């Protein structure tokens, strides 16, 4: 019915409608910039006026919407297509989508409707764009051209989209699988502030769409989760299932509070969940790692009657979810397997592997089903990928499946993929290989390829080396030590073959060996916490095969019993305290501290009993009691002072451990006693050669914590530590590094050795240890790029576990070390973004400063950081405020708004007297770099700085001067004081500091004879100056007009040797400076012209103007050196353009009017030029004897700022060049002129006469 000929005819009509000259360019016209809202409205009005014969546009639109059959719809399209507008085209697609729910729509019909829509996509309003997009998704149309055009038109209109429009657009994109990351980013940017108006349907649809498209945006999802939390009670079953599925699919990390609330909301609605929604919920919770045995039990109860309706994929997902969370329900699993068995042959390889894994993790024994499952698996092993082969092998070991034929086939396929396994997979395979060896499989089982066996063993042993002892494990070990004959029990031991670590090893009578395994919740099934899961049972079997009897101690059971035990023990101990001997009192305190916080409440009674016996305490009792106080953080200043007093007399009898424990305890308590610490360190020094690694690290840490500086002792401690560094634990290395950095003790050799030792243990450091190590290395300035890179690599996988302080310290360290790693910084900022509200003011300032130092651009993060920072600025300390200002200046204008800077300066101003020199200089530099002028603030800053100038270092002095010049903040008195302070430190200035200082003076026009004399003292340093700094120094001397023959001679001699390294601007600046200084040195000028001539075509217009002044000076001097004609012509042309642009100022007109009133001066004029046309003359006056006078009205910019009667170098050069052209030059300072005008006409006349302004007689 709807043929190609019809389409061609309607296209022809559409072409006629567009006009004869309008080309039919398909979508080309839609790729032009989108029409504005006004243009869209106008376009709609124009098309609406072309009504179809016999029907208005509104009536046609209504008929399209009300059509109830496809035939009727297409008849309308055929008849009226030439008169369609955007509304009609969108409505036709929408109606077809509605009819598709009942009738099948032929693809050719959809294509025709799409063609109509393509003609009008630019005219579509927001609702029409959304409706068209939705209709296309319902019709399953995936034409990328139209979809791209729709998004192109929708993008500028997104801000006018309602919440429902935004959701509809995302849902349509997801349904069509159309991925456009740029459009989605813009859409989410618009949607984010509107999320609070989203309904539960909108929220779940948005999350689902993002998950379907795989478009992750953690920050957006965090806000969505926050909004969803308040609406969870209104979520229905589908909303809950879809949202949970989306979170899992996107890998969105959610806090436990939200997940608990979500599960709580889902519980009562489980009977309303469809079978697929129940499976999705179970899969999502398992993927997110959220374990809730009660809810999972209720979910299984709801799913059980519906298992028969689940397809193969859903059954495998449900089994996988139960295995992942460790939820065993024998009855449910039996029915699930019963439903799955007939479908096994339709399972994909992924689902077969997942089903096998689930049985192994849950330890579910069903030999009948397992036999059928393995038979199906055996036929598909050739299609298994590496991970599926590994999972199946692990499952066989955990199930102890001694099936020779199956295991043989499995080994054969594993061997064929020998090079495809990564490190974690090799570790899993090695457990399978250990099980094979334990099983002692008969000779029909093929051997594992030796190459794979070796690789897997190596991976396993590397992982086995990363073993830590938990606090509970230490408690169990201490308890076992108290048992008769068990004092030799130990942790960290391995089986004889070195392949398996043993939690706690106990030797029993008769050479029997007992392995006490302290098993946490992850080792048990979640809903039956007394039953070990498959992985733990496999481990125990492997230990037993090596001759160890295994005993499991569940952590939860231990914690419950130890709590009760501690309470009973402490109660009994306190009742008997009064009768205890000193040793017993000290041991009781030590024992309670060892048991931790559970016994803290009893320490008061222990100290009460200890008080009268302190004088009888020996070194061990004193040390143990101090350690107990520190361990529990029990502050009792009176008791501690007395304890320290008693210990002071016995320090010479303390052993290394007692000395270390005492120092550590005082540091933990924050008890500062410099005299006692001095005596304690003296006692330590006499025994330092006997100190263990822990003694050394703890003592250094205690010194730093207490702020006790003793360079000689620290040097001795490091000397003793150096040979033992390889034996330091990762924590001791980090603590030692932190101590050195905190105390500012620099020892490059020791730090080099420490870094080398730490490099082998980075993977074992926890987040705090990594951040501490990074901070210390950066703080000490001991930068090692390879080590820092390895440290960041180790930190990258743990960033989600970092505290706010550790994140801020890590970023600060990276910036301080100048270690640029954009990928790591991006990851770190992502982790920081989730904790921004928890950062302290100092951490916020350090984070901003670090980003500025690294030059890391992240507009979204900085926007959020400033949003969090603004209300906290009132709590910022001086250094934090300065750091934040400096950060803003480094990141540039794009990140700074006037409101934020205004707030920052408002908070900083009253604190300026407390700013340190570094902070004052940093704040001034920041404002200068940003060009943020605030005269009031700068005045207050200058006032605060004036009281501290003697404490400024050279860089701070130079930077402050540079900032004042950049901001044009003139304060001659302050600059005089600053230069006086600088003159005393000039020998310590770097060439950069000197260059900045003299350039600042030149910019401000501040000449200080005393400072310039002192500058002569740096003459020996000139040889090391770079071309930039030499050019700046020369230019500064010229602008200030400072003449010191010896210094200038030395400077120009150095410059002459480096002219070949000067760039264009430096050559130009030097040439202008020579002219301004009137430096008539033929040799130097000749060399300069030679280098300028070599770059004849490289100068821009401003540079040519500067060069022309140099050339005019050369001509005045009559130097015997020619400038290349081509360059001379180009420079003259550029100069003449500036001469033509001559404006007469108001003061200049006033002076001209006053001169014309003088006798014989009526012919005075302005705007006149020299005879050669090269210079404009302010006011030209003809003098008697045909002499010519040029009256130059000179403003403040022509004079030095601190001596406003002395012309600067530029003004003097201009005057010289005018005089060389026969003009007598008279300078009329604007300030003096205004003063004379204020005193009346007679005063003006007298003033002009005093300058020699007299006309010729007529």
Rosetta blueprint (number, residue, H / E / L):
1 X L
2 X L
3 X L
4 X H
5 X H
6 X H
7 X H
8 X H
9 X H
10 X H
11 X H
12 X H
13 X H
14 X H
15 X H
16 X H
17 X H
18 X H
19 X L
20 X L
21 X L
22 X L
23 X L
24 X L
25 X L
26 X L
27 X L
28 X H
29 X H
30 X H
31 X H
32 X L
33 X L
34 X L
35 X L
36 X L
37 X H
38 X H
39 X H
40 X H
41 X H
42 X H
43 X H
44 X H
45 X H
46 X H
47 X H
48 X H
49 X L
50 X L
51 X L
52 X L
53 X L
54 X L
55 X L
56 X L
57 X H
58 X H
59 X H
60 X H
61 X H
62 X H
63 X H
64 X H
65 X H
66 X H
67 X L
68 X L
69 X L
70 X H
71 X H
72 X H
73 X H
74 X H
75 X H
76 X H
77 X H
78 X H
79 X H
80 X H
81 X H
82 X H
83 X H
84 X L
85 X L
86 X H
87 X H
88 X H
89 X H
90 X H
91 X H
92 X H
93 X H
94 X H
95 X H
96 X H
97 X H
98 X H
99 X H
100 X L
101 X L
102 X L
103 X L
104 X L
105 X L
106 X L
107 X H
108 X H
109 X H
110 X H
111 X H
112 X H
113 X H
114 X H
115 X H
116 X H
117 X H
118 X H
119 X H
120 X H
121 X H
122 X H
123 X H
124 X L
125 X L
126 X H
127 X H
128 X H
129 X H
130 X H
131 X H
132 X H
133 X H
134 X H
135 X H
136 X H
137 X H
138 X H
139 X H
140 X L
141 X L
142 X L
143 X L
144 X H
145 X H
146 X H
147 X H
148 X H
149 X H
150 X H
151 X H
152 X H
153 X H
154 X H
155 X H
156 X L
157 X L
158 X H
159 X H
160 X H
161 X L
162 X L
163 X H
164 X H
165 X H
166 X H
167 X H
168 X H
169 X H
170 X H
171 X H
172 X H
173 X H
174 X H
175 X H
176 X H
177 X L
178 X L
179 X L
180 X L
181 X H
182 X H
183 X H
184 X H
185 X H
186 X H
187 X H
188 X H
189 X H
190 X H
191 X H
192 X H
193 X L
194 X L
195 X H
196 X H
197 X H
198 X L
199 X L
200 X H
201 X H
202 X H
203 X H
204 X H
205 X H
206 X H
207 X H
208 X H
209 X H
210 X H
211 X H
212 X H
213 X H
214 X L
215 X L
216 X L
217 X L
218 X H
219 X H
220 X H
221 X H
222 X H
223 X H
224 X H
225 X H
226 X H
227 X H
228 X H
229 X H
230 X L
231 X L
232 X H
233 X H
234 X H
235 X L
236 X L
237 X H
238 X H
239 X H
240 X H
241 X H
242 X H
243 X H
244 X H
245 X H
246 X H
247 X H
248 X H
249 X H
250 X H
251 X L
252 X L
253 X L
254 X L
255 X L
256 X H
257 X H
258 X H
259 X H
260 X H
261 X H
262 X H
263 X H
264 X H
265 X H
266 X H
267 X H
268 X L
269 X L
270 X H
271 X H
272 X H
273 X L
274 X L
275 X H
276 X H
277 X H
278 X H
279 X H
280 X H
281 X H
282 X H
283 X H
284 X H
285 X H
286 X H
287 X H
288 X H
289 X L
290 X L
291 X L
292 X L
293 X H
294 X H
295 X H
296 X H
297 X H
298 X H
299 X H
300 X H
301 X H
302 X H
303 X H
304 X H
305 X L
306 X L
307 X H
308 X H
309 X H
310 X L
311 X L
312 X H
313 X H
314 X H
315 X H
316 X H
317 X H
318 X H
319 X H
320 X H
321 X H
322 X H
323 X H
324 X H
325 X H
326 X L
327 X L
328 X L
329 X L
330 X H
331 X H
332 X H
333 X H
334 X H
335 X H
336 X H
337 X H
338 X H
339 X H
340 X H
341 X H
342 X L
343 X L
344 X H
345 X H
346 X H
347 X L
348 X L
349 X H
350 X H
351 X H
352 X H
353 X H
354 X H
355 X H
356 X H
357 X H
358 X H
359 X H
360 X H
361 X H
362 X H
363 X L
364 X L
365 X L
366 X L
367 X H
368 X H
369 X H
370 X H
371 X H
372 X H
373 X H
374 X H
375 X H
376 X H
377 X H
378 X H
379 X H
380 X H
381 X H
382 X H
383 X H
384 X L
385 X L
386 X H
387 X H
388 X H
389 X H
390 X H
391 X H
392 X H
393 X H
394 X H
395 X H
396 X H
397 X H
398 X H
399 X H
400 X L
401 X L
402 X L
403 X L
404 X H
405 X H
406 X H
407 X H
408 X H
409 X H
410 X H
411 X H
412 X H
413 X H
414 X H
415 X H
416 X H
417 X L
418 X L
419 X L
420 X L
421 X L
422 X L
423 X H
424 X H
425 X H
426 X H
427 X H
428 X H
429 X H
430 X H
431 X H
432 X H
433 X H
434 X H
435 X H
436 X H
437 X H
438 X H
439 X H
440 X L
441 X L
442 X L
443 X L
444 X L
445 X L
446 X L
447 X L
448 X L
449 X L
450 X H
451 X H
452 X H
453 X H
454 X H
455 X H
456 X H
457 X H
458 X H
459 X H
460 X H
461 X H
462 X H
463 X H
464 X H
465 X L
466 X L
467 X L
468 X L
469 X L
470 X L
471 X H
472 X H
473 X H
474 X H
475 X H
476 X H
477 X H
478 X H
479 X H
480 X H
481 X H
482 X L
483 X L
484 X L
485 X L
486 X L
487 X L
488 X L
489 X L
490 X E
491 X E
492 X L
493 X L
494 X E
495 X L
496 X L
497 X L
498 X L
499 X L
500 X L
501 X E
502 X L
503 X L
504 X E
505 X E
506 X E
507 X E
508 X E
509 X H
510 X H
511 X H
512 X E
513 X E
514 X E
515 X E
516 X E
517 X E
518 X E
519 X E
520 X L
521 X H
522 X H
523 X H
524 X E
525 X L
526 X L
527 X L
528 X L
529 X L
530 X L
531 X L
532 X E
533 X L
534 X H
535 X H
536 X H
537 X H
538 X H
539 X H
540 X H
541 X H
542 X H
543 X H
544 X H
545 X L
546 X L
547 X L
548 X E
549 X E
550 X E
551 X E
552 X E
553 X E
554 X E
555 X H
556 X H
557 X H
558 X H
559 X H
560 X H
561 X H
562 X H
563 X H
564 X H
565 X H
566 X H
567 X H
568 X H
569 X H
570 X H
571 X H
572 X H
573 X H
574 X H
575 X H
576 X L
577 X H
578 X H
579 X H
580 X L
581 X L
582 X H
583 X H
584 X H
585 X H
586 X H
587 X H
588 X H
589 X H
590 X H
591 X H
592 X H
593 X H
594 X H
595 X H
596 X H
597 X H
598 X H
599 X H
600 X H
601 X H
602 X H
603 X H
604 X H
605 X H
606 X H
607 X H
608 X H
609 X H
610 X H
611 X H
612 X L
613 X L
614 X H
615 X H
616 X H
617 X L
618 X L
619 X H
620 X H
621 X H
622 X H
623 X H
624 X H
625 X H
626 X H
627 X H
628 X H
629 X H
630 X H
631 X H
632 X H
633 X L
634 X L
635 X L
636 X L
637 X H
638 X H
639 X H
640 X H
641 X H
642 X H
643 X H
644 X H
645 X H
646 X H
647 X H
648 X H
649 X L
650 X L
651 X H
652 X H
653 X H
654 X L
655 X L
656 X H
657 X H
658 X H
659 X H
660 X H
661 X H
662 X H
663 X H
664 X H
665 X H
666 X H
667 X H
668 X H
669 X H
670 X L
671 X L
672 X L
673 X L
674 X H
675 X H
676 X H
677 X H
678 X H
679 X H
680 X H
681 X H
682 X H
683 X H
684 X H
685 X H
686 X H
687 X H
688 X H
689 X H
690 X H
691 X L
692 X L
693 X H
694 X H
695 X H
696 X H
697 X H
698 X H
699 X H
700 X H
701 X H
702 X H
703 X H
704 X H
705 X H
706 X H
707 X L
708 X L
709 X L
710 X L
711 X H
712 X H
713 X H
714 X H
715 X H
716 X H
717 X H
718 X H
719 X H
720 X H
721 X H
722 X H
723 X L
724 X L
725 X H
726 X H
727 X H
728 X L
729 X L
730 X H
731 X H
732 X H
733 X H
734 X H
735 X H
736 X H
737 X H
738 X H
739 X H
740 X H
741 X H
742 X H
743 X H
744 X L
745 X L
746 X L
747 X L
748 X H
749 X H
750 X H
751 X H
752 X H
753 X H
754 X H
755 X H
756 X H
757 X H
758 X H
759 X H
760 X L
761 X L
762 X H
763 X H
764 X H
765 X L
766 X L
767 X H
768 X H
769 X H
770 X H
771 X H
772 X H
773 X H
774 X H
775 X H
776 X H
777 X H
778 X H
779 X H
780 X L
781 X L
782 X L
783 X L
784 X L
785 X H
786 X H
787 X H
788 X H
789 X H
790 X H
791 X H
792 X H
793 X H
794 X H
795 X H
796 X H
797 X L
798 X L
799 X H
800 X H
801 X H
802 X L
803 X L
804 X H
805 X H
806 X H
807 X H
808 X H
809 X H
810 X H
811 X H
812 X H
813 X H
814 X H
815 X H
816 X H
817 X L
818 X L
819 X L
820 X L
821 X L
822 X H
823 X H
824 X H
825 X H
826 X H
827 X H
828 X H
829 X H
830 X H
831 X H
832 X H
833 X H
834 X L
835 X L
836 X H
837 X H
838 X H
839 X L
840 X L
841 X H
842 X H
843 X H
844 X H
845 X H
846 X H
847 X H
848 X H
849 X H
850 X H
851 X H
852 X H
853 X H
854 X H
855 X L
856 X L
857 X L
858 X L
859 X H
860 X H
861 X H
862 X H
863 X H
864 X H
865 X H
866 X H
867 X H
868 X H
869 X H
870 X H
871 X L
872 X L
873 X H
874 X H
875 X H
876 X L
877 X L
878 X H
879 X H
880 X H
881 X H
882 X H
883 X H
884 X H
885 X H
886 X H
887 X H
888 X H
889 X H
890 X H
891 X H
892 X L
893 X H
894 X H
895 X H
896 X L
897 X L
898 X H
899 X H
900 X H
901 X H
902 X H
903 X H
904 X H
905 X H
906 X H
907 X H
908 X H
909 X H
910 X L
911 X L
912 X H
913 X H
914 X H
915 X L
916 X L
917 X H
918 X H
919 X H
920 X H
921 X H
922 X H
923 X H
924 X H
925 X H
926 X H
927 X H
928 X H
929 X H
930 X H
931 X L
932 X L
933 X L
934 X L
935 X H
936 X H
937 X H
938 X H
939 X H
940 X H
941 X H
942 X H
943 X H
944 X H
945 X H
946 X H
947 X L
948 X L
949 X H
950 X H
951 X H
952 X L
953 X L
954 X H
955 X H
956 X H
957 X H
958 X H
959 X H
960 X H
961 X H
962 X H
963 X H
964 X H
965 X H
966 X H
967 X L
968 X L
969 X L
970 X L
971 X L
972 X H
973 X H
974 X H
975 X H
976 X H
977 X H
978 X H
979 X H
980 X H
981 X H
982 X H
983 X H
984 X L
985 X L
986 X H
987 X H
988 X H
989 X L
990 X L
991 X H
992 X H
993 X H
994 X H
995 X H
996 X H
997 X H
998 X H
999 X H
1000 X H
1001 X H
1002 X H
1003 X H
1004 X H
1005 X L
1006 X L
1007 X L
1008 X L
1009 X H
1010 X H
1011 X H
1012 X H
1013 X H
1014 X H
1015 X H
1016 X H
1017 X H
1018 X H
1019 X H
1020 X H
1021 X H
1022 X H
1023 X H
1024 X H
1025 X L
1026 X L
1027 X H
1028 X H
1029 X H
1030 X H
1031 X H
1032 X H
1033 X H
1034 X H
1035 X H
1036 X H
1037 X H
1038 X H
1039 X H
1040 X H
1041 X L
1042 X L
1043 X L
1044 X L
1045 X H
1046 X H
1047 X H
1048 X H
1049 X H
1050 X H
1051 X H
1052 X H
1053 X H
1054 X H
1055 X H
1056 X H
1057 X H
1058 X H
1059 X H
1060 X H
1061 X H
1062 X L
1063 X L
1064 X H
1065 X H
1066 X H
1067 X H
1068 X H
1069 X H
1070 X H
1071 X H
1072 X H
1073 X H
1074 X H
1075 X H
1076 X H
1077 X H
1078 X L
1079 X L
1080 X L
1081 X L
1082 X H
1083 X H
1084 X H
1085 X H
1086 X H
1087 X H
1088 X H
1089 X H
1090 X H
1091 X H
1092 X H
1093 X H
1094 X H
1095 X L
1096 X L
1097 X L
1098 X L
1099 X L
1100 X L
1101 X H
1102 X H
1103 X H
1104 X H
1105 X H
1106 X H
1107 X H
1108 X H
1109 X H
1110 X H
1111 X H
1112 X H
1113 X H
1114 X H
1115 X H
1116 X H
1117 X H
1118 X L
1119 X L
1120 X L
1121 X L
1122 X L
1123 X L
1124 X L
1125 X H
1126 X H
1127 X H
1128 X H
1129 X H
1130 X H
1131 X H
1132 X H
1133 X H
1134 X H
1135 X H
1136 X H
1137 X H
1138 X H
1139 X H
1140 X H
1141 X L
1142 X L
1143 X L
1144 X L
1145 X L
1146 X H
1147 X H
1148 X H
1149 X H
1150 X H
1151 X H
1152 X H
1153 X H
1154 X H
1155 X H
1156 X H
1157 X L
1158 X L
1159 X L
1160 X L
1161 X L
1162 X L
1163 X L
1164 X L
1165 X E
1166 X E
1167 X L
1168 X L
1169 X E
1170 X L
1171 X L
1172 X L
1173 X L
1174 X L
1175 X L
1176 X E
1177 X L
1178 X L
1179 X E
1180 X E
1181 X E
1182 X E
1183 X E
1184 X H
1185 X H
1186 X H
1187 X E
1188 X E
1189 X E
1190 X E
1191 X E
1192 X E
1193 X E
1194 X E
1195 X L
1196 X H
1197 X H
1198 X H
1199 X E
1200 X L
1201 X L
1202 X L
1203 X L
1204 X L
1205 X L
1206 X L
1207 X E
1208 X L
1209 X H
1210 X H
1211 X H
1212 X H
1213 X H
1214 X H
1215 X H
1216 X H
1217 X H
1218 X H
1219 X H
1220 X L
1221 X L
1222 X L
1223 X E
1224 X E
1225 X E
1226 X E
1227 X E
1228 X E
1229 X E
1230 X H
1231 X H
1232 X H
1233 X H
1234 X H
1235 X H
1236 X H
1237 X H
1238 X H
1239 X L
1240 X L
1241 X H
1242 X H
1243 X H
1244 X H
1245 X H
1246 X H
1247 X H
1248 X H
1249 X H
1250 X H
1251 X L
1252 X L
1253 X L
1254 X L
1255 X L
1256 X L
1257 X L
1258 X L
